[in-house]
Amino acid sequence: MDIEELKKSREQRTIEPLPIPAKELSERYEALFTAAVNDVLRERGLLYQTLPHNIMALQDGMKVAGECFTIKGGKSLEIKNEMEERAIMLESIPADSVVAWDTGGDDESAQWGEVMTMAAKNRGCRGAVVDGGVRDVDRVLPQNFPLFIKFRSSNGMLGRFRISGWQVPIRIGDVNIDPGDIIFADMDGAIVVPRKMAVEVLERAERIQQEENDIVKWVKSGMPPREVVKRGGYF
């Protein structure tokens, strides 16, 4: 059996620089909405870039975009050097990134909490999308940190869950995510844009948003739906 092609497809890719700064890229995505970005990805044949629908904003109105800082982990009873490894991971988070955390389907532990939020913010992290849980909600919310999670639980990770790596390829739901891909989340959920097309998708989504603004004006003016469609609009 020849598995060389499979091995190549799973090798960690070099994070190539983008033509615009990470902060500008993040802010321009955050001025959009995920549905517009989703439509652009569909135009390019990418139909499965949305994360599971049960990963939702911790609070209404939250929105975040940025380059993925990936974390991988799973259920584990092991405790040795756990805190030291978490500290190294947190110190590795770059500014203007968004954490994307693959928990291996964990349904027990809160991977995120008050102190994790503080430490991530200190690194300039823009937000986090966690395929798992959160605790300390009453102390996380006042920090104004966009957080998308599956559930709330008082269970901490120690003795239940262990980080196995970071800045490695991960998979959440049906979506493969590489470090440096763009993750964008709002009230409609979270979506991943492959890094190689991040700017192209951004610029096309900005045009779609302007087109939708025009469609809204037509409909508000009382224009009949068929006339809207005739002018290039849609519903």
C-alpha positions as CSV (number, residue, x, y, z in Angstrom):
1,M,0.0,0.0,0.0
2,D,1.4,3.4,-1.0
3,I,0.5,6.0,1.6
4,E,3.0,8.7,0.5
5,E,0.2,11.0,-0.9
6,L,-1.8,10.6,2.3
7,K,1.3,11.4,4.4
8,K,2.0,14.5,2.3
9,S,-1.6,15.7,2.7
10,R,-1.3,15.5,6.5
11,E,2.1,17.2,6.8
12,Q,2.0,20.5,8.6
13,R,2.1,23.3,6.0
14,T,4.3,26.4,6.3
15,I,2.2,29.5,7.3
16,E,2.8,31.7,4.3
17,P,2.5,35.5,4.8
18,L,-0.6,37.2,3.5
19,P,-0.6,40.4,1.5
20,I,-2.4,42.4,4.2
21,P,-1.6,42.6,7.9
22,A,-3.4,40.1,10.3
23,K,-5.1,42.9,12.2
24,E,-6.5,44.5,9.0
25,L,-7.7,41.1,7.7
26,S,-9.4,40.3,11.0
27,E,-11.2,43.7,11.2
28,R,-12.4,43.5,7.6
29,Y,-13.8,40.0,8.1
30,E,-15.5,41.2,11.3
31,A,-17.2,43.9,9.3
32,L,-18.9,41.2,7.3
33,F,-21.4,38.4,8.2
34,T,-20.7,34.6,8.0
35,A,-23.4,34.0,5.5
36,A,-21.7,36.2,2.9
37,V,-18.4,34.4,3.4
38,N,-20.2,31.0,3.2
39,D,-21.7,32.0,-0.1
40,V,-18.3,32.9,-1.5
41,L,-16.9,29.5,-0.4
42,R,-19.9,27.8,-2.1
43,E,-19.1,29.6,-5.3
44,R,-15.6,28.0,-5.1
45,G,-17.0,24.5,-4.5
46,L,-16.3,24.5,-0.8
47,L,-19.6,23.4,0.8
48,Y,-18.3,22.0,4.1
49,Q,-16.5,24.8,5.9
50,T,-18.9,25.4,8.7
51,L,-18.3,24.1,12.1
52,P,-21.0,22.1,14.0
53,H,-24.1,24.1,14.6
54,N,-24.0,23.4,18.3
55,I,-20.9,25.5,18.7
56,M,-22.6,28.8,19.6
57,A,-21.7,32.2,20.9
58,L,-21.6,32.4,24.7
59,Q,-23.5,35.7,24.5
60,D,-25.6,37.4,21.8
61,G,-23.8,39.8,19.6
62,M,-20.4,38.2,19.8
63,K,-18.3,38.2,16.6
64,V,-14.7,37.4,15.9
65,A,-12.3,36.7,13.0
66,G,-8.6,36.0,12.8
67,E,-5.9,33.5,11.9
68,C,-6.4,30.2,13.6
69,F,-4.2,29.2,16.5
70,T,-5.0,25.5,16.8
71,I,-5.1,23.4,19.9
72,K,-5.7,19.6,20.1
73,G,-6.6,17.5,23.1
74,G,-8.8,14.7,24.4
75,K,-10.0,12.9,27.5
76,S,-7.2,11.8,29.7
77,L,-6.6,10.9,33.4
78,E,-2.9,11.8,33.2
79,I,-1.9,14.9,35.2
80,K,2.0,15.0,34.9
81,N,3.3,18.4,33.7
82,E,-0.2,19.5,32.7
83,M,0.1,23.1,34.0
84,E,3.6,23.6,32.6
85,E,2.4,22.6,29.1
86,R,-0.7,24.8,29.3
87,A,1.6,27.7,30.2
88,I,3.8,27.1,27.2
89,M,0.8,26.8,24.9
90,L,-0.6,30.1,26.1
91,E,2.7,31.9,25.6
92,S,2.7,30.6,22.0
93,I,-0.5,32.4,21.0
94,P,0.2,35.2,18.6
95,A,-1.5,38.6,18.5
96,D,-4.7,38.9,16.3
97,S,-5.2,35.1,16.3
98,V,-8.4,33.2,17.2
99,V,-8.1,29.9,19.1
100,A,-9.6,26.9,17.4
101,W,-9.8,24.0,19.8
102,D,-10.4,20.4,18.8
103,T,-11.4,18.5,21.9
104,G,-11.8,15.1,20.2
105,G,-15.5,15.3,20.9
106,D,-15.2,15.8,24.7
107,D,-18.5,16.2,26.4
108,E,-17.3,16.5,30.0
109,S,-14.8,19.2,30.6
110,A,-14.7,23.0,30.4
111,Q,-11.6,23.8,28.3
112,W,-12.1,27.5,28.7
113,G,-12.6,29.7,31.7
114,E,-11.8,33.0,33.5
115,V,-8.0,32.7,33.7
116,M,-7.6,31.2,30.3
117,T,-9.5,34.2,28.9
118,M,-7.2,36.7,30.8
119,A,-4.1,34.9,29.6
120,A,-5.2,34.8,26.0
121,K,-6.2,38.4,26.0
122,N,-2.8,39.4,27.4
123,R,-1.3,37.7,24.3
124,G,-3.5,39.8,21.9
125,C,-5.8,36.9,21.1
126,R,-9.1,38.1,19.5
127,G,-11.3,35.2,20.6
128,A,-11.8,31.5,20.8
129,V,-13.9,28.8,19.1
130,V,-13.9,25.7,21.3
131,D,-15.5,22.3,20.4
132,G,-16.1,21.8,24.1
133,G,-17.1,23.6,27.3
134,V,-16.6,26.8,29.3
135,R,-16.9,27.6,33.0
136,D,-16.6,30.7,35.1
137,V,-19.1,32.3,32.8
138,D,-20.0,35.1,35.1
139,R,-16.3,36.1,35.1
140,V,-15.6,35.5,31.4
141,L,-18.4,37.7,30.1
142,P,-17.2,40.9,31.7
143,Q,-13.9,40.5,29.8
144,N,-15.6,41.2,26.4
145,F,-13.8,38.2,24.8
146,P,-15.7,36.6,21.9
147,L,-16.2,33.0,22.8
148,F,-18.0,30.2,21.0
149,I,-18.6,26.9,22.8
150,K,-20.8,23.8,22.9
151,F,-21.8,23.7,26.6
152,R,-21.2,25.1,30.1
153,S,-19.8,23.0,32.9
154,S,-18.1,23.5,36.3
155,N,-15.7,20.6,35.4
156,G,-12.2,21.7,35.0
157,M,-9.8,19.9,32.6
158,L,-7.3,18.7,35.2
159,G,-7.6,14.9,35.6
160,R,-10.3,14.7,32.9
161,F,-8.8,16.2,29.7
162,R,-5.3,16.9,28.4
163,I,-3.8,19.1,25.7
164,S,-1.8,17.0,23.3
165,G,-0.6,19.7,20.9
166,W,-1.0,23.1,19.4
167,Q,-0.3,24.7,16.0
168,V,-1.0,21.3,14.4
169,P,-3.7,20.4,11.9
170,I,-7.0,19.7,13.6
171,R,-10.5,18.6,12.7
172,I,-13.8,20.0,14.2
173,G,-16.9,18.3,12.8
174,D,-16.4,17.8,9.1
175,V,-13.8,20.7,8.8
176,N,-10.1,20.2,8.6
177,I,-8.3,23.3,10.0
178,D,-4.6,24.2,9.5
179,P,-2.8,26.7,11.7
180,G,-3.1,30.1,10.0
181,D,-6.4,29.4,8.3
182,I,-9.0,32.1,8.9
183,I,-11.8,31.4,11.3
184,F,-14.8,33.7,11.4
185,A,-17.7,33.3,13.9
186,D,-20.9,35.3,14.5
187,M,-24.5,34.6,15.6
188,D,-24.9,32.2,12.7
189,G,-22.0,30.0,13.8
190,A,-18.4,29.6,12.8
191,I,-16.8,29.1,9.4
192,V,-13.2,28.3,8.3
193,V,-11.6,29.9,5.2
194,P,-8.4,28.2,3.9
195,R,-5.5,30.5,4.2
196,K,-4.5,30.3,0.5
197,M,-7.8,32.0,-0.5
198,A,-8.3,34.3,2.6
199,V,-7.9,37.6,0.8
200,E,-9.7,36.5,-2.4
201,V,-12.7,35.4,-0.3
202,L,-12.7,38.5,1.8
203,E,-12.8,40.8,-1.2
204,R,-15.6,38.9,-2.9
205,A,-17.6,38.8,0.4
206,E,-17.2,42.6,0.7
207,R,-18.8,43.0,-2.7
208,I,-21.6,40.6,-1.8
209,Q,-22.3,42.6,1.3
210,Q,-22.7,45.8,-0.7
211,E,-24.9,44.0,-3.2
212,E,-27.1,42.8,-0.3
213,N,-27.4,46.3,1.0
214,D,-28.8,47.3,-2.4
215,I,-31.3,44.4,-2.3
216,V,-32.5,45.4,1.1
217,K,-33.1,49.0,-0.1
218,W,-35.1,47.7,-3.1
219,V,-37.3,45.5,-0.9
220,K,-37.8,48.2,1.7
221,S,-38.9,50.6,-1.1
222,G,-41.7,48.1,-2.0
223,M,-40.2,46.8,-5.2
224,P,-42.0,43.5,-6.3
225,P,-39.9,40.4,-5.7
226,R,-39.8,39.5,-9.4
227,E,-38.4,43.0,-10.2
228,V,-35.7,42.5,-7.5
229,V,-34.7,39.2,-9.1
230,K,-34.7,40.8,-12.6
231,R,-32.2,43.4,-11.3
232,G,-29.9,40.6,-10.0
233,G,-31.3,40.3,-6.5
234,Y,-32.1,37.2,-4.6
235,F,-34.0,36.0,-1.6
